[in-house]
């Protein structure tokens, strides 16, 4: 597609970076709108998302580098070139949750309630960010002959050139859009704090694990060569979220 949107002299605007930034701003905007109706200030959401931004970038890049360590051990400077793509969601997710838990504890804010407020925005922002993956050619699919297959022709693309592939980036965009609307519905019906957030990570992990079967890029082996690292992490996260949903749904846990 178009990994580089345009050049200004020697400066390049990478499409991937642009859509990641747009996705992050979308997540903040939606979450701020959501927060005002739940008794949390918009400034608090801004501060939380700053923590999420830094920790998620570090965590998602670190996991990507570890998965592709054979390449990066000989190309150390490429570790910092995140504008070319190369972020693993679950690495960022784990780092962001850990950092946010610590931050909210320091601020004496309820984690589950705050996470519920942020979840729909995160899903929509993720959908926007995945458009950048499509333009960059990262997270590409396996070869296929379906009518919806895509062919990358730009030599700067991270995807294989000149072959028809599953549009896995678009699968991810639509799965996150669907998840966004599901979360809005759950938010209206929620019975306890944590219900929206845990539904988010459980459903996202399931959607992601399914899409991974159509991915063509190397993502590390988790269970022999049948499932990838992201699938393995996703399935474990989904199971943990399901168990916590059952636990928090018990009457002993208060509602908002």
N, C-alpha and C positions, 0 to 999 in steps of 0.2 A: 504494500500500500504506500503510505507516505510517512516514513519514519521521521523525516525532517520537514516541518511545516513550511519554513522559509528561512532564507539567509539574510542577514544584515551585515554586510562586509564579511568579516571573519567569524561573526557570531551566528550560531545556529539555534533556532527554536525547535526543540524536539517535541514531536506530537505526543509522545508517551508522557513526558514531563508535564506538558500542558494539561492533559486530561486527568492526570493524577492530582494536579493542583485544583482543577475544576471539581473533581470528585470530593476532595477534602473540603472545599468551600461549600459544596452542596450539603455535605454531611453536617457541617457547622450550622448552616442556615436552617435546615430542617429541625435540627436538635434544639436550636434556640427557640424556634416557634413552638416546639413541643414543651420546652421547659417552662415557659411563661404560664402555661395552664396547669402546671404541677408544683408550683411553689418554689422553683429553683431559678435563680437569676441568670440572665444571659451571659453575664461576665464569668460566672462560675463555669458555664459550658465552654466558653472561650478558653479559660485556663485549663480545663480538663482536656480539650482537644489539642492544646499545645503539648501537653504531656503525652497524649496518644500519638501525635505526629512524630515526635522525636523517638519515642520508644519503638513505635511500629516500623519506622524506617530502619532503625538499627537492627531490630529483631528479624525483619523480613529479609534484609540484605545478608545478615549473618547466616541464616539458614540456607539461602541460595548459594552463598559462597562455600559453605560446608558441603552441600550436595554436589557442587561442581569444583571441588577442591583441586582435582588433578589439573584443571586449567588454570586456576587462580594462583597456585603455588609457583607457577612460572610467569605469571602476569600480575604481579602484586598491585600495580597502579590501576589496573582495570577493576579492582574491587570497589573503587570510589566512583566509577562511571555509572551511576544508577539511572542516568537519563537514557541510557541505551536499553533499559529493561533489566529484569533480573531481581524481582522481589517475590518472596514466597509468603502467601497470606498467613499461613499458620505460624510462621516464625514471628511475624509482626503482631499477630493476634495474641500469642502467649506473652510476648514482651509487653504489649500495651495493657493487657489485663493486669499483669503483675505490677506495672508502674502505676496504673490507675488505682488499684486497691491500696497501695501505699499512700498515694496522694490523698485519696478520699478519707483514709483513716486519719491522716494528719490534719485534715480540715473538718473532721467530725461529721462527714456526710455519709448517708446511707448508700452503700455500694449498689444494692439490688435496685433500688428506686432510680438512682442516677443512670444505671446501665439500661434499664427499661426505656428511659427517656431518649437515650442516645441511639438505641438499636435501629429504629426505622431509618434514621438519617444515615447511619453507617451502611445499611444495605443499599440505599439509593446512591450514596456517594461511591460505593464500590462498583455499582453498575456503570456509573459515569467513568470511573477510572479504567475499567476494563475496555472501554472504547479505545483508550490509548494503547492497550496491548494489541488490539487489532491493527492499528496503524503501524506499530513498531514491528509486528510479526512475531512477538514473543508469545509464549504459551500456545503455540500452534498445534494443530491437530494432525492426526494420521492421514495418510493418503486415502481418498475415497472417490467414488464416481457418482455421488448423489447430486441432484439438481441444485442443492444449496452449497455445494463445494466451492471453495475460493482458491484462486491462484495468485501467488505473490510474484511480482515481476521486478520490483525495485531492488537493485543490487545491495542497498544498505539495509534491507529487511533482515530480521533475525530468523525468519522462516525459510525453509527450502524454496528455491526459486523454480518457477515453471512447472510445478506439479499441483494437482488439485487436492485440497486438504479439507478435513472437517473444520468448519469455522468455530472452533472451540471457544474463542474469545467472545463471539456473539452468543454462544450458548450461555456463557457466564453472565453476559450483560442481561439477557432475558431472565435467567434464573434469579438474579439479584433483584430485578424489577418485580417479578412475581413475589419474591420474599418480602419486599418492601410493603406491598399491598396486604399480604398475609399478616405482617406484623402490625399494621394499622388496625386491622380487624381484631387481632388478639388484644391489642391495647384497649380497645373499647370493651372487651369482654373479660379483661384480666381480673383474677380473684386474689392475687397476692403479688407482692413485689418480687421481681426476678422472673416472672412468667414470660414476659416479652423477650428479655435478653436470652434466657435459656432456650426458648423456642427458636430464636434467631440462630444461635450457634449450633443447635441440634439440626435444624433444617438446612442451614448453609452447608454444614459438614456432609450431610447426605447428598445434597445437590452436587457439591464439589466432587465427592467420591464417584458419583455416576459419570460426570463430565470427564474425570480423569481417565476413564477407559478409552476415550476418544482422543486423548492427547498424544502427540508424536514426539515431543521434546523429552529429554532425559530429566527425570525428577528424583532419582535415587530409588533404590530398591528397599522395600520394607519387609515383605514376606516373599522370599525367593524372588521370582520375577513376575509375580502375579499382580501385586498391588504396589503402588508407589509410596514414597515417604509421606506425601501429602494425604494420600488415601488412608494410610495407617494411622497417622495423627488424627485425621478427620473422623475416622470411625471410633477411635478412643474418646475424642472430645464429645462426639454425639452421644455415646453411651453414658459418659459422665454427666452431660447435660440432662439426659433423660432421667437418670437416678436423682439428680438434684431437683428436677421438676416434681417428681413424686414426693420427695422429702419436704420441699417447701409448700406443697399443696395441702399438707396436713394442717388441721385446725389450730395447732399450737403456734403457727406462724401468722403474724398479723397482716392485714391488708393495708393498702395505702389509705 
